[in-house]
Amino acid sequence: MDRLRRAALLIRLMEKLREKGSWCGETHVQKAVLFLQDLLRVPLGFQFTLYKHGPFSFDLRDELTSMRADELLRLEPQQPPYGPRIAATPRTERIKNLFRKTLSDYDASINFVAERLGAKGVADLEGLATALYVTQHSGGCWSLDQRSRQITEIKPHISYEDARSATEEVDCYIRQAKEILAHEPAA
């Protein structure tokens, strides 16, 4: 996917996340993009790896920085100890207009992610994103218990109960996403 088309999708995702109550800091954006790309198969092209607070994409971090340099995004400083929020600038309207069809094609996927993750806190997002990552990398062979235990091994600060809850929630998202995937463009 070309860079401007991808920028339009990222901007729309951030707007929808904020509408649903997201802080829309980088952690929120990272986890939402993981779900948009890996669960709903929107072809954004970012590589994710397990990192300090769950799956993280250095490519996405670089893209967000580039979008700030291009004055498509800005950081809104917050009172300590909170980090900045990411917000679109007025320049994004032109890009969104150029890619109305693309935005329309993936609107259901973006709304799906925003509705489910928008109001979640960082700790919940870490658990959910790690559960998605483990589930996808298990090849569909691991039970709920095996995946939950794997999460606690990777992230010892996440309790087994929280890991199991996050994995059950991700399993539910996977079932729900199949309906959207049946109606959206193939990646």
N, C-alpha and C positions, 0 to 999 in steps of 0.2 A: 504494500500500500504506500502511495506517495506521501511525502511529509505533510503537505497542506491538508490533504484529506484526513490523515491521522490526527492532525491538530484540531480539525473541526470536530471529530469524534471525542477527543479528550476534553475539549471545551464544553461540549454538550453534556458529557458525563459529569463534569465538575458542577455545571449549572444545576443539573438534576439532583446531584448529591446535596447541594446546598438547599434546594427546595425541600428536601426530605429531612433536613435538620443536621446534615453533616458539618463538622468543623471545617472540613475540606483542607486539612493540612496535608503534607506530603504523604504521611502514613496512610491516611484515608484514601488518597488518590492511588497510591501503590496497590493497596488491597483491592480496591474497586476495579482497577485495570486488570489485575490478575483474574478476577471473576469474569469480567467482560471478555477477555481474550481466551482464557483457558476453559471456562465453563460454557460460555455462550459462543465461542469460536469466532469472535470478531477478529479479523486478521490484522492485528496491530503490529505484530512482529517483535515484541519485546521478549527478552530472555530473563527468566526469573531463577533465582537461586535462594536456598535457605540462608537466612542471615539473622541478625540479632533479634528482630521482632517479627520473625516469620519470613515468608517469601518476599524477595526484594529484587527490583530490576535496576541495575546501574544504567542500562540503556534508557529506561524511562526517566531516571533522575537527570541524565544528560539532556533528554528531549525537553523536559520541563524547564531546565536552565536555558536551553536555546530559545524556547518560546518566550521566556522572560526577556532575553536579549533582543528578540524581535518585537518586543512590546505587545505581545498577545496576552501575556499573563503578568500579574504583579503580585507581590507579597504584601499582605496587610498585617503589620506588626500587631501583636496582642500583648496584654499585660503578662509579665512573668508570673508563673513559670511556663506559660503556654508559648508554643512556637507560632510562627506566622501562618495565616490562612492564605490559600492560593485563590486568586480571583481573576476573572477575565477582564480585559480592557475593552474600550469601545471599538478598537481595531478588529476585534473578532467578528463583528457583524458581517463584514465583507466576506470573510472566509466561510462563515456559516451559510451565507447566501450562495456562494459558489458551489457548495456541496450539499444543497438541500436534498437531493435524491439520496445521497449516501446517508445523511442523517435520518431521512425517512426510512431507509432500508433497515437501519439498526436501532430505530426508536424503541421498539419493544424490548430489545436486549438491554439498552441503556436504562429504560424505566425499571426493568426487572432488578437490575443491580442496585439502582438508587433506592428503590422501595425496600429492599432487603437489608442493605448495608448503611443507608444514609444516617439513621439515628444511632448506629452502633458506636460504642466507645473503642478506643485503641486496643484495650485488652481483649475485647470480644473479637475485633477484627483480626488480631494476631492469631487467636485460636481458630477462627473460621478459615482464614487463609492457609494456615498450616494444615488444617484438616483437609482442605481441598487439595493441597500439594501432595500430602501423603496418600490420599485416596487415588489421585491420578497416577502417582508413581508406584502404586501397589499392583497396577495392572489388573485391577478388579478381582484379585485373588485373595485379598486379606479380609477377614471378618471385621465387624464393627469393633470388637474387643482388641484385635491385633492392631488395627489402625489407631485406636485410642491409646494403647500402650506405646506405640511408636511415637506418637506426639509427645507423651510424657518423657520419653527417652531423649528426644530432640530438644524439648523445652521443659526442663525439670520444674520450672516455676508454675507450669500449668498442671493443675490437679487432674487425676484420672477422671473424676466426675465432670470437670469442665471440658476435658478433651473428648469424652464420650458425648456430651451434650453438643459440642461443636460439630463432631462427626455426624451425629444424627441430623443436625440442622443442614449440613452440607449434603447429606444423602437426600434430604427432602428437596433442596434446591436443584439437585441433579435431576430428580424426577420431574419437577416443575419446568425446568429448562427445556426438556424434550419437546414440549408443546411449542415453545418459541422457535426452537431450531427447525421444526417442521415447516415453518412459514417464512423464515428469513433466508437471504442469499447464502449459498455455500461459500465457505472460506476459500 
